[in-house]
């Protein structure tokens, strides 16, 4: 897999590149946001994952993430020293697929890279033969991956849409955390659980319906259909 590493510290980049290469990655190193954007032009080589450090010398890392998402659908993993949920949600809203908080374990990083690279494409999702799901003011179009609330389009990331579509297919049914992680992230790695929590929080905020997705303590989540 080709991986774009966006990191301004050459020593950190060299050490991380060596580890990634030992695990079979073909690494391209960009030292700034501008270098990263130049590497992601349509006629470029194409990458399976972008590993984006937010502490860049020329541009704000969040801004770079937003520009990357406008340019390509390549999964983006943010690397940040900020561990608060608000910062993570901000990154996800800009189109990041996941995040890793410094200092991180190399095994954790590799697991997250493999998790986001196994994209779950729900365009062919079967929901009783339906192409769309209607839940009160929420309208979910499965083939086009389009979500509207009261007719207004809500921009969701890939994983946010996959998560919402999964829960919406069986309103009222409790999905175990392990089941959601398996079906949306295609992994059984326990560390993905925190990512799930952030994606749920982001969905609640974007849809402006905090009660739509209910947390079932110790078990998982369920979608509560409006008016139910």
N, C-alpha and C positions, 0 to 999 in steps of 0.2 A: 504494500500500500504506500502511495506517495503521501507524505505529510508535510505541511507547511508550518514551520516553527517560527513564530514571531517573538523574538527575544533580543533586547538590546545589549545584554551582558554576554560578551563573547565566551567567557569562562563557563558560565552557566549553560549556554547554548552548546558548547563543545562537549561538556560532560553529558548533557541530556541527549544530544545527538548520538553519542557513542552507545548509550543504553538502548535508544530506539532502534538503531541500526542492528544491534545484536538480536533484536526481536523481529527483524525482518522488514523494518520500515525504510523507505527511501526518503531521506530527510532533505528538505530545502530550507535554508536558514535566511530569514529576513530580519534585518536589524532595526527596522523602523516601520511605522504604519504605511508610509509611502511605498517602501520596498514590498510590503505585503500586498498592497493593492495592485502594484505593477505585476506581481507574480500571478495574480488572479484574473488576468485579462482572458477573454474568451478563447483567444488563439494560444493560450498558454498550455502547459502540460496537463493540468487538471490534478486535483488533490482529493484524497479520501477524507481528510480531516485537517482543520486548521487549529493549531494550538496557539492561542493568543494571550500573551502576557499584557496586562493592562498598563504597566508602567513603562510607557514608550517615550522616547525623547522628543518626538516631533508632533505627535497628536495624542489626544486623550484616547485611551484604549476603548472606552465605550463608543466613542465616535467612530473609531476604526471598525468596530464590530458592526455598527449600523450600516456603514458603507460596504462592508463585505457582504452582508445579507442582501443588500440591494443588487449586488453584482453576481452572486452565486448562491446556490442552495447547499453548498458544501457544509457539512457539520462543523460548528465552531465550539471549541472548549475554551472558556476563559480561565486564565490563571491569575488569581488575585490574592492580596493579603487581607482583603476585607471579608470578614466572615458573617456580617450581619445580613439578615434575610432581605432587608430593603435593597441593599446593593445587588444581591443575587437576582431578585425579581427584576430590578432595572436592567440587568444584563440579559435576562431571558426575554424581556419585553423588546429588546433591541434585536433579538433573533438568535442569541446564543443557545446552543443545545444543552450545554452542561457547564460546570465550573469546577475548578480545583482550588482549594484554599492553601496558601503557603503557610508553613512548610508542609509539603505533601510527601507521602510514601510513593516510591516509584511503582510499586505493585498496584497501588490505587490508581495512579495516573494511567497505567497500561490498561487496567480494567475499564476505566471510563472511556478511553480511546476506542477500545474494541466495542463497548456498548453503543456509543453513538454512531459508529460506522455500520452497525447492523441496523440499518434503517427499517422501520416497520412501515410499509406502505399500505395504507388502508383504503386505497382507491377501489380495491376489489372486495371490500368488506361486505359480507352478507349480513343483512339485518332483516330476515324474513322476506327477502326479495325486494326490499325497499331501497330507493336511491336517496331518500331524505328522511330525516327524523324531525318531528315537530313536538316541542315541549313548551307549551304556553307561548311566550314571546320569542323563544329560542328556536331557530330554524337551522338545521345542520344538513348540508348537502354533501353526501359522501363522495360521489364521483369527482366533484370539483373542489372538495375540501374547503367549502365556503360556509362561514357561520355568520348569521345575522341575529340581532336582538331588536325586536320591534322594527324590523326593516333596515336597521343600520348595520353595516358590515363591521365585524370585529376581527381584527388582524391577530391570528394565532400562529405560534411557531408549529413546526411539524409535530413535536411531541405533545404540545398542548392540545392540538387537534386530535391526535391519536388517543390521548387520555379521555378527552370529552366524548369522542365517538364511542369508545369502549363502554363507558358508564351509561351513556344515553341509550344504548341498544337494549338495556334491561333496567329501566327505571325502578327504583325501590329495592333492587337486589344488591346485597352487600358484596363487593369485590374485595377479596383479601389482598393485602399489600403485596404479598409474594406473587399472586396471580397477575396483578396489574403490572408489576415490574417485569414479569416473564413475557407478557403479551405486548407491552408497549416498548420496553427497552431490550427485549430478547436476551435477558440475562437473569441469573439467579443470585447475582452478587449482592450481598446484604447492604453494602455501602451505598447502593443506589436509592435506598429508602429516603435519605435526606433530600435527594434530588426530586423524588416524588412529592414530598411535602411542599417544596418550593413551587413546583409546577401547579399543584392544587391551589396554593395561595395566589399564584399569578392568574389562574383561570377565574377564580372568584373575583379578583380585582378587575380584570378585563371585561368580564360579562356583567359586572356590577350587580351580581346576584349572589351574595355570600352564602345564602341558605340553599343554593342549588345543589352544591356538593357537600354532603354531610359526612363528618368524621365519625366513624364507629370505633370508639376507643378499644385498642387492643386487637382490632380485627383489620379494618381497612376503611373503605369509602363507599358511599352509595349516592346516586343521583336522586334527588327528591323532585319529582315533576311538579311544576308550579300548579297550585290549586289542589294538589293531592292531600 
